[in-house]
Amino acid sequence: MERAGLDAEVFRWTRPARELAAFDAYVLPGGFSYQDRVRAGALAAKDPLLESLAERAEAGAPVLGICNGAQVLVEAGLVPGGGTVEVALARNRMPDRTGYHTRWVWCRIEPSACVFTRGLEPGTLLPLPVAHGEGRFTSLKKDALATLADVGQTPFRYARIDGELADEYPANPNGADAAVAGLCNARGNVLALMPHPERAVELGALSRGMGGEWGRGRDSALAARDGHAFDDGPGMAVFHGLARFLKGA
């Protein structure tokens, strides 16, 4: 966030919830809150901090949940919105295996009101890493995620390098319904994102297995050995989008 020109502070879960009101935006990071007991994000979603966070989100403050943070937002009912749990982040669905999975994937930017994708044209492809065991967006209601996609609440969807939506593994790394990688509320200020943009803030961090325009930029920067490998990587697009929103751009 500081790299995007914002003032940032680490806010510990043990601080009084009332102190959250002093901030303009919030990022819930990845990790394993409460050791993922019961299911990922379920216990953290009951923390008093989430009540204060929900109030700030209702007031329009941007909230980004990454991986475990996304699971917390879903379990708290902040996405897709309404305060009730409408979707789930279920266990990964992969051929011949289950459990934790890490890899780089392509995410396609979709038309939406999401503040974190400001400045990105729909159809833009971003290479981002995933690292989770319960990342499959799904719902008991048939076609619920497809419906959310139709109304513009899925700003990130898994895709192939040709830009087509990823309907199967490995381009869709967890079997998510409608290839959803990120889900926002209708207002667009709360985003639950499974891929990790913070692991792709530098160009040189991009996996050698990812090609396309980003891959060519990475190869050129690494070959030059002139410091350009530390230029902004694809993950910075999310934080620059937040900065644009907060600065009114």
Beta strands, then each sheet from edge to edge (+ up, - down):
strand 1: 26-28
strand 2: 63-66
strand 3: 88-90
strand 4: 101-109
strand 5: 125-132
strand 6: 136-138
strand 7: 156-159
strand 8: 180-184
strand 9: 190-193
sheet 1: 1+ 2+ 9+ 8- 7+ 4- 5+
sheet 2: 3+ 6-
end
